[in-house]
Amino acid sequence: MAKQPLINMRPESRGLSYDRPAASQIFGFVRDAIISMELLPGQMISETALAQQFGVSRTPVREALIQLSNIGFVEVLPQRGTYVNKFSMEKILEARFIREALEVAVVTQLASNTNEGIRDEAVEACEKIINDQKTAAADDDALAFQNLDDQFHQTLAGFTQYPRAATLIEAEKAHMDRVRNLSLHVSGQYKRVLSQHAAIIKAIKAGSAEKSAAAMSVHLKDVYNILEVIPQEHPEYFV
């Protein structure tokens, strides 16, 4: 009987490409498996199994796991192994607090930008992402929906022309990503996120810094509603 792979990769992404470092590709595959809850909180990740699955030595696997540790997705315990981190309420709430401070500043800056060309370009790019999210929601593709959610926030940050803003937001998202993905299966959550994204873009398009800030704040505070439900349904996923 064939041994089950640690990660069930989609057919179009099987194997590693020779034009990119193996470690970065393995990092991406494992990160997506953790976000999609294919690898569950508390689950052990075998370096040997991953190396065999990807047909590489353990070196790039170890590098990928170190990267995942740096963003808070796994914990590497010497002599014991590597484990997917469980949800930490404290870290989720801290990440939400930091993200709100950063992202409210982002949309305030965009809405206040006197260069209407840049503002219009940002709005157009984000409206396209919202349309793609509607398609992902219709297909109930939670991972695609969340990846597009990431693009939405990264696109807004990118148009501030402050590269570190996007980097910092991405770093803080790590502790929220998995619980957000899990919440998308809660009835009505796709619709809530789409409505909130649309409100943010409408306010930026109107050039209202105050309404843009308020809309982003509402969007990021929505995690409080999620945290009322998920810990009760899955207490085993939390520390």
Secondary structure, 3 states (H helix, E strand, C coil): CCCCCCCCCCHHHCCCCCCCCHHHHHHHHHHHHHHCCCCCCCCEECHHHHHHHHCCCHHHHHHHHHHHHHCCCEEEECCCEEEECCECHHHHHHHHHHHHHHHHHHHHHHHHCCCHHHHHHHHHHHHHHHHHHHHHHHCCCHHHHHHHHHHHHHHHHHCCCCHHHHHHHHHHHHHHHHHHHHHCCCCCHHHHHHHHHHHHHHHHHCCCHHHHHHHHHHHHHCHHHHHHHHHHHCHHHEC
